[in-house]
Amino acid sequence: MMLPPPLWEQVQHGEVERRGVWAPSTITSFDTVTSKWNRASDHAAVYVDLDL
């Protein structure tokens, strides 16, 4: 995660969201992700919650 230094003080939580990825042997996907054809992406999303 790249943030300017002042925003690091505001980070409350960060995570990698993998449930849109299709990898049945390693990741528990959303119920609607049933194959590589209806996956959200082959890359997981990274996010942070900021207290602004």
N, C-alpha and C positions, 0 to 999 in steps of 0.2 A: 504494500500500500504506500503510495507516495502522497504525502500531504505537506503543506508548508508548516514549519515549526509551531506557529500559534494554534493551528487546528489540532495538533497532537494532544494538546491539553483538553480538548473537547471530546475526544474519542471515548465513547461509553462501552462499545462492544464492536468486535470485528469477527467476521466468519467467512468461510468458503461455502457457497451454496452448491451442492453437488446433485440434488435430487432431480434436476432436469437432464442429467447425463444418463445414457444407457450403458451400464456396466454391471449386469446382474450378479456377477460373482464377487463384486467388491463394493457396490453402492446400492443402497435402498432408494429407488427412484420414486417420484410421484406415481400414484396409481394410474394416471393417464399415460405415462411413459412405458410403453410395452415392447418397443423394439427400437433399433437405430433409426427407423424411418419416421418415427413420431417423437423423437427426442427433442428437447429444446435446443441443445447444442452439444458439441463434443468438447466444449471448454466449460469449466465451472465458473460461476460468477463470484467475485470477491466484493464484499461490502462492509461498511462501517456505519454505526449509528453515532451521530454527533449531537451533543447537547449545545445547541446554539442559542 
